Amino acid sequence: ADPNVNGICDIFPLLPGETCTLRAAIDETNASALGADILFDIEGAGPHIITPVTPLPPVTKAAFINGYSEPDSIPNTNGPDLGSNALPSVVIDGENLNLDQPILTIDAEFSTVRGLVFRDQMDEAILITADSVKVQGNFIGTDATGTLPDPGFQGIVVRGDFAEIGGTEPMQRNVINGSQVGLYIFAKDNALVYGNLIGSDKSGTVSLGNPGSGVAVVAGGTANRIGGVTPAERNIISGNGFGVQIPTMTDGNFITGNFIGTQPDGVTPLPNTTAGVFLFGGGFTTVGGSTGVSTGSCTGVCNVISGNRVGIITTEGAT
């Protein structure tokens, strides 16, 4: 930690500003009036591995934690019909943390977490407990190359409204896999989940899998949108157990414009091994819509749901 919360990120006062750690940077951000950007410039060749011995402090003031500020980090430039070519070089490893100890907790609205690798956690990689938080351009549950699994228990857990997971710009695409549930929206509303690879490696062609669900919306969350209407908003949700799972008492959500069970080309199978979509009593959930082209490159609100063991499962009470 930073012993002197004074606007200078420093853990060794005799060398001011020369020994800044991520923990100290969060300390200084939390003590600031308006929050801060947390940037990286770590000596030597990446990947640069940060292994907290104890949990990092929760972020309580608005922060823009930007792993792509590290000079040897490379954001994705590929479009939605391809996988990701990103190579983030700042890795946060949760191997020393226990159950109920997320790697990173965001408890400040309007914060952004971008361009980091989260791996090997006992609990959540990222826990969001504030509204209007963005998680973009990260690798969750992989190694730094995005091609090998390095899993944890939960990937991203959302407990705040208006979260944005991914985005329409290539650099905002997350790769989310290797956890029991890749993305877990718990009793919260109005999340946007778009432009991500969920369940595959960064190429979108190899399953690394979230064995439970790629995306789960539970406990009453409503008006959450998984996908969108343009190719840039499309999620590739493939290689999981369930692709998308919405259980009982969780109504009024939208699953639109995704490829579920295929690679990014929308044709080659990459199955979700149980089902593409499972609606377990989730009422008034919209899957697709009445417009769009459902062959080739799907456009509009339609989904391509193909290659899975079962495409869509609905139970009593699901609409």
Disulfide bonds with the S-S distance in Angstrom:
Cys9-Cys20 1.84
Cys298-Cys302 1.96
